[in-house]
Every structure is written in structure tokens, then in C-alpha cells.
């Protein structure tokens, strides 16, 4: 069972992760906008392809960060609801070692996550 000290530590960790992800997303979004502006003045196909690759890479990274952000926010919501650290599949406690590795884990290692609704 997680102690109040464990929960406080995981909350701090999750909030720091949330802030870092939000900062990365904001920075990449600015880069994407700059690349779009830069493309309008580019005549070189090589430069154009490079800008397009950079923009697509930023968009892909933002999509991955958005998924992680949703998981982090879900973990913070479960803390507020009092269900943090319990598997969403079996209801069994998630080992603290797993939460230390992935603080937004929702299942035990050998369980399949629930299908999205």
C-alpha cells in the first residue's frame, strides 16, 4: 500500500512531468509555426524537404507527448479519486517498483490495458 509520503512524491513527479511535456509541446508548436512561415520563402527543394521533415517530426513528437500527457493527467485524476496505484484491470495494487519506473502505469506488468471506449 502506498503511504501518503509515496503519494506526495509521485504527485510531485507527475506534476513535473506534466509541466515538462506541456513546455515541449508549446516549444514544438512554435517551431512548426516558424517552419510554416519559413517554407513560404524557400525556393530550394532541399531546404523545403528539410523543413517539411522537421515539421512532421515535431508533429509526431507532439502526438506522442499528447498521449503521455493524457496518461499523466489520468494518474493525477486517480490520485484525486483515491484509486492511484491500483490496476484498472484487476483492482490489485501496482508494485511501487513499477510506479517508480512508470508513475502513470494503470496495470500490472502481465495485464492488458483496458480497451478504449
C-alpha positions in Angstrom: 0.0 0.0 0.0 1.3 3.5 -0.9 2.0 5.8 2.0 1.0 9.5 2.0 4.7 10.2 1.5 4.8 7.9 -1.6 1.7 9.6 -3.0 3.2 13.1 -2.4 6.4 12.0 -4.1 4.6 10.6 -7.1 2.3 13.6 -7.4 5.4 15.9 -7.4 7.0 13.7 -10.1 3.8 13.6 -12.2 3.3 17.4 -12.0 6.9 18.0 -13.0 6.5 15.6 -15.9 3.2 17.3 -16.9 4.9 20.7 -16.9 7.9 19.4 -18.9 5.6 17.8 -21.5 3.5 21.0 -21.8 6.7 23.0 -22.3 7.9 20.7 -25.0 4.6 20.7 -26.8 4.5 24.6 -26.7 8.1 24.9 -28.0 7.5 22.4 -30.8 4.3 24.1 -31.8 6.2 27.4 -32.1 8.8 25.6 -34.2 6.1 24.2 -36.5 4.7 27.7 -37.0 8.1 29.1 -37.7 8.8 26.3 -40.3 5.5 27.1 -42.0 6.5 30.7 -42.3 10.0 29.8 -43.4 8.6 27.5 -46.1 6.8 30.3 -47.8 10.1 32.0 -48.7 12.1 28.9 -49.6 12.9 28.3 -53.3 15.4 25.4 -52.7 13.8 22.0 -52.8 16.4 20.5 -50.5 15.6 23.2 -47.9 11.9 22.8 -48.4 12.2 19.0 -47.9 14.2 19.5 -44.7 11.7 22.0 -43.3 8.8 19.6 -44.1 10.7 16.7 -42.4 11.4 18.9 -39.3 7.7 19.9 -39.2 6.4 16.4 -39.5 8.9 15.2 -36.9 7.7 17.9 -34.5 4.1 17.0 -35.1 4.8 13.3 -34.5 6.7 14.1 -31.3 3.8 16.3 -30.1 1.3 13.5 -30.8 3.4 11.1 -28.6 3.7 13.8 -25.9 -0.1 14.3 -26.0 -0.6 10.6 -25.3 1.8 10.7 -22.4 0.3 13.9 -21.1 -3.2 12.2 -21.1 -1.7 9.3 -19.1 0.0 11.7 -16.6 -3.3 13.7 -16.2 -5.2 10.4 -15.7 -2.7 9.4 -12.9 -3.2 12.8 -11.2 -7.0 12.3 -11.5 -6.8 8.8 -10.0 -4.8 10.4 -7.1 -7.6 12.8 -6.5 -10.2 10.0 -6.7 -8.1 7.7 -4.3 -7.5 5.0 -6.9 -3.9 5.8 -7.8 -1.7 2.7 -7.7 -4.5 0.2 -8.3 -4.8 -1.7 -11.5 -7.6 -0.6 -13.8 -8.0 -4.2 -14.9 -7.9 -6.2 -11.7 -8.0 -3.6 -8.9 -4.8 -5.1 -7.4 -2.1 -2.8 -6.1 0.5 -1.9 -8.7 4.0 -2.6 -7.2 5.8 0.5 -6.2 8.8 -0.5 -8.3 6.5 -0.3 -11.4 5.2 3.1 -10.4 8.7 4.3 -9.8 9.6 3.3 -13.4 6.3 4.5 -14.9 4.4 6.7 -12.4 1.3 6.8 -14.7 1.1 3.0 -15.0 -2.5 1.8 -14.9 -2.0 -2.0 -14.9 0.2 -4.7 -13.6 3.0 -5.8 -15.9 1.2 -9.0 -17.0 -2.2 -7.4 -17.6 -3.5 -5.9 -20.8 -4.7 -2.4 -20.5 -8.5 -1.9 -20.9 -9.7 -1.2 -24.4 -10.6 2.5 -25.1 -14.3 3.1 -25.0 
